[in-house]
Amino acid sequence: MSILAGRKIVMMKKWDATEALRLIEQESITNITGVPTQSWELLSHPEREKYDISSLEDLGGGGAARPPEHVKQMDEQFKAKPSIGYGLSETNALGTLNGGAEYLEYPSSCGRIVPPLTDINIIDEDWNILEEGKLGEVVIKSPANMVGYWKNPEATAEVFNGDGWFKSGDLGYFDGPFLHIVDRVKDLVIRGGENISCIEVEAAIYEHKDVLEACIIGVPDERLGEQVGSAIHLKPGVELKPEDIQQFLYGKIAKFKIPFDIRFYKEPLPKIASGKFDKPQLRKLFAEN
C-alpha cells in the first residue's frame, strides 16, 4: 500500500518501542502498521513525551485484536487516529478495514469488507452459510487468495471448498456490515462445555488502569477440561494480587469467564516474531509452575 501511495518506507530490523519513537521523530513518519501490541507500547511508553511524534497521522493495526479500551485511549492521547484491518497471509491480507469515526463507534469490530473484490461469509461446520448475528467460522473469497499450501495438498483441501472459499480458522459474526472476530477456533477456552473467547476476557482486563499486557490461555483442569488462565504484565512499580483482578472483572464478564489462574510477570510477556503473544510458551510456563 505504501508503494502504491508513493510513501517512503522506514523499516526496523527488530521492534523496539524506544527506537520506534526516535525514528518517528527523525523521519517524520506519518503512518505505522503493525500488531496492536506495538501501537500500545508507543502509547504507554514512559518516555513518549520526550519525542516529537506529531507527524503521525494513522496508527494502523492488524494480526490480532485491539482491545476497545486501547482504541479509546489512543484517540484521546494521539493526534494520529487508530485503524485496524483483518486478513490473512493466505488471502494476501485482503479482508476488512475499520478506521475513523466508525472505529470509535465500533471499536470491537475489524470493520467492513474491503471492496470491491472481497467476499466474506460466516459458516457452520458443514459449510452452510449462517445468517447475520450467528457465530461461525469466517470464510473469504477473493482473487487475492492463495492457490494452496506449498507441496501440501492435504492442508489445502482442508481450507478450500472447491468454489474458492477459504476457511480462515477464525470465529466471528456480522453485525450489519461490521465483522467481529471472537477468537481463533483453536484458541477458545472450553470450560466444562462452555466456550470462552480469549479476546473478550483480555479486553475486560485491559480496562484496568494498571495493566500493560494481558493474555488468556486455557489451563488443563481434571474436572472441567480447561480453566481460564491469565498472564499479566503490570505497569512499573505496581503490585496486585490475583483476587484484585478477579474482583475487578466481577460484573464486567460472566463469572465462569473470570480467570481462575492469574500469573503476574515483571517483564513483557513472551511474543513470537510478528509481535503476537507466544501462547505455546505461556502454556509451558504455566505447566512448569
Order of alpha helices (4+ residues) and beta strands (2+ residues): alpha-alpha-beta-alpha-beta-alpha-beta-beta-alpha-beta-beta-beta-alpha-beta-beta-beta-beta-alpha-beta-beta-alpha-beta-alpha
